[in-house]
């Protein structure tokens, strides 16, 4: 009977780890999408500034600020995922 209990515990641990890695992948994928969009937006700002005498950097600054805020959000999501995994192991111990 103890073998079955250990197998069930191991399955639970594996499911917790799988959930953690799914969250990490979702975070990475969303980060990749946001960075790609920011890069595209910055290229458009650069290209549009080539046709103007006065280089207006406000839009570029806004794009960078939005990226910084998103990175803060990503960091929080990462911490939450890690905390959930850590708490799972603390509870299971």
Steps between C-alpha positions, in 0.01 A plus 500: 500500500788739573627450144168622363505802732852586387398470134203731562728751675746487212219559250389801705854640502531448128168674438611798712825524307317471169269784602800712596671439167177573309479833682865572422446419133193729486704778662786450255266492200320819604836669565618398155185645342528829691869544418435427133219755490710762680787443256264539204353818651846647563604428141187683378585797723854502364385478139245777547761724665719479190242707312480779759737778586404488867551161661213440744603234750182510709349203319822298535512587869139383540578167332801444726300598811222256409761227451652578841157478666432171326834364619402590855174308451690203355731501801199488733347212303830312519520551877138382541567183301811422701323575828216264407747221425696565819181504708392173342822334610481655847145375545584154365807455720 
